């Protein structure tokens, strides 16, 4: 008797591919993407093809997410060490013969010009999650020390470029892995207290430390100016403080309901600098007001919450640490961007996820989402 083998239909194949996607996570991203397209159309309507390019970048990020979501976490773990090693080698190469633009050496030409520091945003949590997975059940203080070295090495190379914003993001993702792996509070609290005391001293001594001609030695002059401008934007309201002042004016002028779509005067009269990139949150706040901000921030919180839920239910230590740290990437991006636009953090050039214009950041976000989807899919396979 011959046996008939029936090939699965196209619909069943697509259903199998989409089965691992986490619905709530995808919904949160969809809401943020819609908000990004809406405000990009308004703030970038006179920026040539900004809106079209932003939509294209979203499609590319979605494609990357879809592909990465099909990769099992075990395969991601196998790639952790090679990706991290290549990333560090490229950072060293940048320090030696990288391309310098506007006083910063952050790029390297490998046939195409790339920024290796962006690789570390994903390579760092992959590497540290791999490290702790290999030592599951026998973690010692020395293991956290080695992990700290693995973290500090690329962060130090990125700071030298200099690129404080990317260094902050890489540091935060790496620290998230250390925290989720069980880093003792006794090692966390003292540095935090010292940092708070340092901020308090900086505020009290601002007139002296920010006086003309003062050299802080450990920071570049432009970094010193950013901190001093944060403490008192009115020191140079038409120069270095212009960004922060105009951002706060736009946020405040939006009121509760906002001025309405395409009605933002600060935005369309070009008072907001970088209104499609770093300061797009100010443009969003002006047009959609406090209510729009509440919905936007709620969407980000739900995105992070869902990512942490996926981390909590991960089938292995590697997946739990990786999903937790990737979730914190979205939190750090959003918190730093909104903080610098609102005048509570220095301006460090961090985009707002899915809202700000930028292809490289969008690719990184797509990779992060793909990793979360992959881990969610692995969780469901284990359960069934």
Backbone torsions as a table, in degrees:
resi	resn	phi	psi	omega
1	UNK	NA	128.4	179.6
2	UNK	-81.0	146.8	-178.7
3	UNK	-106.0	130.6	-178.5
4	UNK	-93.4	124.7	177.9
5	UNK	-106.8	116.5	-178.2
6	UNK	-95.8	125.7	178.9
7	UNK	-73.6	142.6	178.2
8	UNK	-66.0	145.8	180.0
9	UNK	-72.1	164.8	178.6
10	UNK	-60.7	-39.7	-179.6
11	UNK	-63.6	-41.2	179.5
12	UNK	-67.2	-34.1	176.7
13	UNK	-66.1	-44.6	178.4
14	UNK	-64.0	-38.9	178.9
15	UNK	-62.7	-39.1	178.7
16	UNK	-65.4	-38.7	179.4
17	UNK	-67.7	-38.0	-177.0
18	UNK	-86.1	-7.2	-175.3
19	UNK	-62.7	-30.5	-177.2
20	UNK	-83.3	-7.4	-177.3
21	UNK	-72.3	136.2	179.4
22	UNK	-84.3	113.8	-175.0
23	UNK	-59.4	-51.6	179.9
24	UNK	-59.8	-40.4	178.4
25	UNK	-63.8	-44.3	179.5
26	UNK	-63.2	-36.3	179.5
27	UNK	-65.9	-43.6	178.9
28	UNK	-61.1	-42.5	179.1
29	UNK	-65.5	-38.9	179.5
30	UNK	-61.8	-43.5	179.2
31	UNK	-62.5	-44.7	-179.9
32	UNK	-65.8	-38.6	179.1
33	UNK	-64.6	-40.6	177.9
34	UNK	-63.5	-42.8	177.7
35	UNK	-62.1	-39.9	179.2
36	UNK	-64.3	-43.0	179.1
37	UNK	-66.2	-37.6	-178.5
38	UNK	-64.3	-50.8	-177.3
39	UNK	-74.4	-27.9	177.0
40	UNK	-68.2	-36.4	177.1
41	UNK	-63.1	-38.7	-178.8
42	UNK	-75.1	-52.8	-174.0
43	UNK	-77.6	-22.8	-176.4
44	UNK	-111.8	16.5	-175.7
45	UNK	-64.0	-26.2	179.3
46	UNK	-106.0	18.0	178.5
47	UNK	-104.9	43.5	178.2
48	UNK	65.8	-118.6	-175.1
49	UNK	-102.4	25.3	-176.4
50	UNK	-55.3	-47.5	-177.0
51	UNK	-63.1	-46.2	-179.7
52	UNK	-63.7	-42.2	179.2
53	UNK	-65.3	-37.9	179.0
54	UNK	-64.1	-42.8	177.6
55	UNK	-64.2	-40.0	178.2
56	UNK	-62.7	-43.1	178.8
57	UNK	-61.6	-35.8	177.7
58	UNK	-66.2	-39.6	177.9
59	UNK	-63.9	-41.9	178.1
60	UNK	-62.5	-45.2	179.4
61	UNK	-62.4	-40.2	178.5
62	UNK	-64.8	-38.0	178.0
63	UNK	-65.2	-43.1	177.8
64	UNK	-63.0	-42.8	177.5
65	UNK	-58.5	-44.6	-178.1
66	UNK	-62.7	-43.1	-178.9
67	UNK	-67.0	-47.9	-177.8
68	UNK	-65.0	-32.0	179.6
69	UNK	-63.2	-21.8	179.8
70	UNK	-86.1	-7.0	-178.2
71	UNK	-88.7	123.6	-180.0
72	UNK	-63.5	147.6	178.2
73	UNK	-56.2	-29.8	178.9
74	UNK	-63.2	-36.6	177.5
75	UNK	-69.5	-39.8	177.0
76	UNK	-61.0	-39.0	179.2
77	UNK	-64.7	-38.1	179.4
78	UNK	-66.5	-25.8	-178.8
79	UNK	-89.2	-7.0	-172.3
80	UNK	-58.5	-53.5	-176.9
81	UNK	-64.8	-46.7	177.8
82	UNK	-59.6	-42.3	-179.2
83	UNK	-65.1	-43.7	178.9
84	UNK	-63.2	-44.5	-178.7
85	UNK	-62.4	-45.9	178.2
86	UNK	-61.5	-41.2	179.7
87	UNK	-60.8	-44.9	179.7
88	UNK	-66.1	-41.9	178.6
89	UNK	-60.5	-42.5	179.1
90	UNK	-66.5	-35.8	176.8
91	UNK	-64.8	-39.9	176.0
92	UNK	-64.7	-41.1	178.8
93	UNK	-62.6	-38.5	177.3
94	UNK	-62.4	-42.6	180.0
95	UNK	-63.1	-28.4	-176.1
96	UNK	-89.7	-51.6	-176.6
97	UNK	-139.2	40.6	178.5
98	UNK	-77.4	171.2	179.9
99	UNK	-89.6	130.9	-179.2
100	UNK	-101.5	128.0	175.5
101	UNK	-134.5	128.9	178.4
102	UNK	53.7	38.8	176.2
103	UNK	81.8	3.5	-179.4
104	UNK	-121.1	135.1	177.6
105	UNK	-105.0	93.7	-174.0
106	UNK	-124.6	-7.9	-171.1
107	UNK	-121.2	159.2	177.3
108	UNK	-143.2	143.5	-178.1
109	UNK	-97.8	111.3	176.7
110	UNK	-118.3	43.9	-169.9
111	UNK	95.3	-43.3	168.5
112	UNK	-125.2	148.5	-179.2
113	UNK	-80.3	123.6	-179.8
114	UNK	-127.0	161.3	176.2
115	UNK	-113.9	96.6	-173.6
116	UNK	-58.5	-26.8	-178.7
117	UNK	-61.6	-26.9	178.5
118	UNK	-65.6	-31.3	179.7
119	UNK	-61.3	-35.2	-174.2
120	UNK	-70.6	-18.1	178.3
121	UNK	-62.3	-31.3	177.2
122	UNK	-101.7	-36.1	-178.0
123	UNK	-64.0	-35.1	-177.5
124	UNK	-64.4	-53.8	177.9
125	UNK	-63.2	-33.8	176.4
126	UNK	-60.1	-48.5	-176.0
127	UNK	-65.0	-47.5	-177.2
128	UNK	-69.1	-36.2	176.2
129	UNK	-64.0	-40.6	175.8
130	UNK	-60.6	-43.9	-177.6
131	UNK	-60.4	-46.6	-177.8
132	UNK	-74.7	-29.5	175.4
133	UNK	-62.4	-41.0	-179.7
134	UNK	-65.7	-21.4	-177.4
135	UNK	-114.2	22.2	-178.8
136	UNK	-60.6	132.3	177.5
137	UNK	87.7	-9.0	-179.8
138	UNK	-140.3	37.1	-178.7
139	UNK	-67.8	134.4	177.7
140	UNK	-126.0	164.0	176.4
141	UNK	-55.1	-33.2	179.8
142	UNK	-62.6	-34.7	179.9
143	UNK	-64.6	-37.5	176.2
144	UNK	-69.6	-32.8	176.8
145	UNK	-64.7	-44.2	177.8
146	UNK	-63.7	-41.8	178.5
147	UNK	-61.6	-37.1	178.4
148	UNK	-64.9	-37.8	177.3
149	UNK	-65.5	-43.7	177.5
150	UNK	-59.8	-30.2	179.0
151	UNK	-80.7	-45.3	-173.6
152	UNK	-68.4	-33.7	-176.4
153	UNK	-57.6	-57.6	179.6
154	UNK	-69.1	-33.4	179.0
155	UNK	-62.0	-41.9	177.9
156	UNK	-62.7	-40.7	178.9
157	UNK	-65.8	-36.1	179.8
158	UNK	-71.6	-39.1	178.1
159	UNK	-62.0	-35.2	-179.2
160	UNK	-68.2	-16.4	-172.6
161	UNK	-64.0	-41.0	-7.3
162	UNK	-93.5	149.1	177.8
163	UNK	-149.1	81.9	-174.1
164	UNK	-65.7	-36.3	-178.5
165	UNK	-63.1	-50.1	179.4
166	UNK	-65.9	-38.9	177.9
167	UNK	-59.9	-40.2	178.8
168	UNK	-63.6	-41.6	-179.4
169	UNK	-67.0	-44.1	179.4
170	UNK	-64.1	-42.5	178.9
171	UNK	-61.9	-42.3	-177.8
172	UNK	-66.9	-40.0	178.6
173	UNK	-67.3	-39.6	177.7
174	UNK	-66.6	-41.9	179.4
175	UNK	-64.6	-34.2	178.2
176	UNK	-59.9	-40.9	177.8
177	UNK	-63.4	-45.1	179.0
178	UNK	-60.1	-41.2	-178.8
179	UNK	-66.3	-48.6	-179.1
180	UNK	-67.2	-24.1	178.8
181	UNK	-77.1	-11.7	175.8
182	UNK	113.6	25.5	177.7
183	UNK	-59.2	132.1	-174.3
184	UNK	-65.9	141.6	175.9
185	UNK	-62.2	-26.1	179.3
186	UNK	-64.6	-23.4	177.6
187	UNK	-94.1	-14.4	-178.3
188	UNK	-92.4	-43.8	-173.1
189	UNK	-63.2	-47.6	-177.9
190	UNK	-56.5	-47.7	177.1
191	UNK	-61.3	-36.0	178.9
192	UNK	-64.5	-44.1	178.5
193	UNK	-63.4	-41.2	177.6
194	UNK	-62.8	-39.0	178.4
195	UNK	-64.2	-43.2	179.0
196	UNK	-64.3	-40.2	176.9
197	UNK	-64.1	-37.7	178.2
198	UNK	-64.7	-40.5	177.9
199	UNK	-64.9	-42.1	179.1
200	UNK	-62.3	-44.0	178.6
201	UNK	-63.7	-37.9	179.8
202	UNK	-64.2	-41.9	179.6
203	UNK	-65.3	-43.4	-177.5
204	UNK	-68.9	-33.7	-176.4
205	UNK	-101.3	15.6	-177.0
206	UNK	-54.0	-43.5	-179.6
207	UNK	-59.7	-34.1	-178.9
208	UNK	-82.1	-48.5	-175.7
209	UNK	-67.1	-28.9	-176.8
210	UNK	-100.9	11.7	177.7
211	UNK	-67.3	151.1	179.4
212	UNK	-59.0	134.9	178.4
213	UNK	91.1	-9.5	179.5
214	UNK	-72.3	133.0	-179.9
215	UNK	-117.0	122.6	-178.3
216	UNK	-86.8	-4.1	176.7
217	UNK	66.8	-56.5	-171.8
218	UNK	-80.1	-12.5	-178.8
219	UNK	-121.1	152.0	171.2
220	UNK	-68.4	158.1	-177.0
221	UNK	-60.8	-40.7	-179.0
222	UNK	-67.1	-30.3	177.2
223	UNK	-70.5	-38.8	176.0
224	UNK	-62.4	-41.5	-179.6
225	UNK	-64.1	-36.6	178.9
226	UNK	-63.1	-43.2	-179.1
227	UNK	-67.8	-44.0	179.8
228	UNK	-65.1	-37.0	177.6
229	UNK	-66.1	-37.1	176.9
230	UNK	-62.0	-43.2	-178.4
231	UNK	-67.6	-34.1	-179.4
232	UNK	-152.5	86.5	-178.7
233	UNK	-61.9	-24.0	-177.2
234	UNK	-75.0	-4.3	176.1
235	UNK	-60.3	-35.5	179.9
236	UNK	-144.3	72.4	-171.2
237	UNK	-65.4	-24.5	180.0
238	UNK	-101.8	2.7	-179.8
239	UNK	-122.9	-106.5	-174.8
240	UNK	-68.2	-25.0	179.4
241	UNK	-90.7	-1.8	-174.8
242	UNK	-60.9	-44.4	-177.8
243	UNK	-56.9	-52.8	-175.5
244	UNK	-65.8	-43.7	-178.3
245	UNK	-61.7	-47.5	-179.2
246	UNK	-67.1	-34.7	176.7
247	UNK	-63.3	-44.4	179.7
248	UNK	-68.1	-36.3	176.5
249	UNK	-62.3	-44.2	-179.4
250	UNK	-63.6	-43.3	-179.7
251	UNK	-63.3	-45.0	-178.7
252	UNK	-69.3	-35.2	-176.5
253	UNK	-72.0	-15.8	179.0
254	UNK	-70.5	-22.6	179.8
255	UNK	61.9	-151.8	-178.1
256	UNK	-82.0	-45.2	-174.5
257	UNK	-92.7	-19.8	-175.2
258	UNK	87.7	165.3	-179.4
259	UNK	-83.0	-13.0	178.8
260	UNK	106.5	155.3	-179.0
261	UNK	-59.9	128.2	179.7
262	UNK	69.7	12.9	-176.9
263	UNK	-111.2	8.1	-178.3
264	UNK	-74.6	113.4	-177.5
265	UNK	-71.7	-42.7	177.9
266	UNK	-60.1	-34.9	-178.8
267	UNK	-73.8	-53.2	-170.9
268	UNK	-82.0	-15.9	171.8
269	UNK	-92.0	6.8	172.3
270	UNK	64.8	33.3	172.1
271	UNK	-79.3	-26.3	179.7
272	UNK	-87.4	114.5	177.1
273	UNK	-75.7	150.8	178.7
274	UNK	52.9	44.5	-172.1
275	UNK	-72.6	-11.5	176.5
276	UNK	-104.1	-4.5	-177.7
277	UNK	-121.7	-100.8	-172.9
278	UNK	-65.3	-33.6	-173.8
279	UNK	-107.5	26.1	-179.7
280	UNK	-68.9	-23.0	177.1
281	UNK	-63.8	-34.2	177.1
282	UNK	-65.0	-41.7	178.1
283	UNK	-64.3	-41.4	178.2
284	UNK	-63.2	-43.7	-178.6
285	UNK	-63.7	-38.8	-178.8
286	UNK	-65.5	-41.1	-174.7
287	UNK	-85.6	-28.1	-175.8
288	UNK	-117.0	-4.3	170.6
289	UNK	66.4	-165.9	-178.2
290	UNK	-64.0	-37.2	179.6
291	UNK	-63.7	-45.1	177.8
292	UNK	-62.5	-40.0	177.8
293	UNK	-63.0	-39.5	178.8
294	UNK	-60.9	-45.1	179.5
295	UNK	-65.9	-39.6	179.9
296	UNK	-65.4	-48.5	-179.3
297	UNK	-65.1	-37.2	177.5
298	UNK	-62.2	-38.7	178.7
299	UNK	-64.5	-40.5	177.7
300	UNK	-65.7	-42.9	179.2
301	UNK	-62.2	-40.9	179.3
302	UNK	-66.5	-38.3	177.3
303	UNK	-60.1	-47.6	-180.0
304	UNK	-66.4	-42.2	179.0
305	UNK	-59.7	-43.5	-179.0
306	UNK	-66.0	-39.8	177.6
307	UNK	-62.4	-40.9	178.4
308	UNK	-68.9	-30.8	175.8
309	UNK	-66.5	-40.1	175.7
310	UNK	-62.9	-39.7	178.8
311	UNK	-63.5	-42.6	-178.9
312	UNK	-59.7	-37.3	-175.6
313	UNK	-96.5	9.4	-179.3
314	UNK	-59.9	143.7	-175.5
315	UNK	-73.8	-19.7	-179.0
316	UNK	-134.6	165.8	176.9
317	UNK	-61.3	-40.0	179.3
318	UNK	-58.1	-47.7	-178.1
319	UNK	-67.8	-36.4	179.7
320	UNK	-66.4	-45.2	179.6
321	UNK	-66.9	-41.7	-178.2
322	UNK	-66.3	-47.0	-179.5
323	UNK	-64.8	-38.9	178.6
324	UNK	-63.3	-45.0	-178.5
325	UNK	-70.6	-37.7	177.5
326	UNK	-64.1	-38.9	177.1
327	UNK	-60.6	-37.7	-179.6
328	UNK	-72.5	-18.5	173.6
329	UNK	-60.1	-46.6	-179.5
330	UNK	-64.3	-39.6	178.0
331	UNK	-63.0	-46.3	-177.6
332	UNK	-64.7	-45.5	176.2
333	UNK	-52.1	-54.6	-174.4
334	UNK	-66.2	-44.7	-177.0
335	UNK	-64.2	-46.0	-178.0
336	UNK	-67.2	-43.5	-179.3
337	UNK	-63.6	-49.7	-179.4
338	UNK	-65.0	-34.9	179.4
339	UNK	-66.4	-41.5	-178.0
340	UNK	-73.5	-34.9	177.8
341	UNK	-69.4	-32.6	-178.8
342	UNK	-83.7	-8.1	177.2
343	UNK	87.8	18.9	177.9
344	UNK	-107.5	-7.0	176.8
345	UNK	-136.2	154.2	177.3
346	UNK	-64.7	153.1	176.9
347	UNK	-75.7	113.5	-176.4
348	UNK	-123.8	6.5	174.7
349	UNK	73.3	47.6	177.4
350	UNK	-108.2	125.4	-177.8
351	UNK	-76.2	159.9	175.0
352	UNK	-89.8	121.2	-172.9
353	UNK	-53.7	129.3	176.4
354	UNK	69.0	-6.9	-177.6
355	UNK	-105.9	-48.7	-177.9
356	UNK	-72.9	150.3	175.3
357	UNK	-75.5	138.7	177.5
358	UNK	155.3	121.4	-175.8
359	UNK	-75.1	-42.4	-176.4
360	UNK	-63.5	-46.7	179.0
361	UNK	-62.8	-37.2	-179.5
362	UNK	-65.6	-38.1	176.9
363	UNK	-63.6	-43.1	178.0
364	UNK	-60.5	-42.3	178.9
365	UNK	-65.3	-39.4	177.0
366	UNK	-62.1	-40.2	176.9
367	UNK	-62.4	-45.4	180.0
368	UNK	-61.2	-43.8	178.4
369	UNK	-64.5	-39.4	177.8
370	UNK	-61.1	-39.3	178.1
371	UNK	-63.9	-43.8	178.4
372	UNK	-62.9	-41.8	178.5
373	UNK	-64.4	-39.0	178.5
374	UNK	-62.2	-42.8	-179.4
375	UNK	-69.4	-38.2	176.4
376	UNK	-62.6	-39.4	178.8
377	UNK	-65.8	-41.4	178.7
378	UNK	-63.9	-36.8	177.8
379	UNK	-61.7	-42.7	-178.7
380	UNK	-68.8	-36.1	177.8
381	UNK	-64.7	-38.1	178.3
382	UNK	-65.9	-40.5	-179.1
383	UNK	-66.6	-30.4	-177.7
384	UNK	-96.8	NA	NA
